Amino acid sequence: MATSPDSPRPSALHASTTSQRGQPKTVTSEALLGTDGQLIIEHNGQQYRLRRTRHNKLILTL
């Protein structure tokens, strides 16, 4: 995808998801998933489920 000099850079588009140093924020899976162990993420009109498995792994499904 071509960008013009006036186009915002991807890092500028996602500034709310980065720390002040430009590094991605760190969030624990416990903080995201809570006691239920799962979370629904809406992205581009689709819902994805992020869940913790019984083997303490993470899986993302549509």
N, C-alpha and C positions, 0 to 999 in steps of 0.2 A: 504494500500500500504506500503510495507516494504521499508525502506531506509537504505542505508549503511552509515557508519561514514563519507564517502567521499561525500555523496549526499548533495547538498546545502539545507539549511532549507528554508521553504516557505517564512519566513521573509526576507531572503537574496535574494530570487528570485524576490520579489516585493519591493525591497529597493527604487526604483524610485517613488513608490506611497505612501511612508511613510515619515513623517517628521524626523528630526534628533533625536528626542526623541523616535522614534518608534511608534508614534501615527499616525493614518490615517490622511491624509490631509483633510482639510475642504474646500469645494468649494460651493458657493451659487448656488442655482438652476438658479438664474438670470444670473450668469456668464456662466453656462453651456448651458442654453437654449436660451439665448439672447432674442431679441424682437419677434422672430418667435415662441418661446414657445415649440420648439422641437429639438431633437438631434438624429442623427443616431449613434449607437454604433456598431462597428464591433467586433465580438468575435467568434473565431474558425470557420471562414468562414460564419457565419450567421450575418445578420443585424437586430438589435433591434432598436426600436423607443422609446425614452424616451420623453414623452410630458406632458405638464401641461394641466389639464382639465379646463373646464369653472368654476368648483368649487374650483379651485386653489389646486388641488391634483396632484400627479405625478403618471403616469402609464407607465409601460414598456411592450411593446408588440413585438412579433416576426414578 
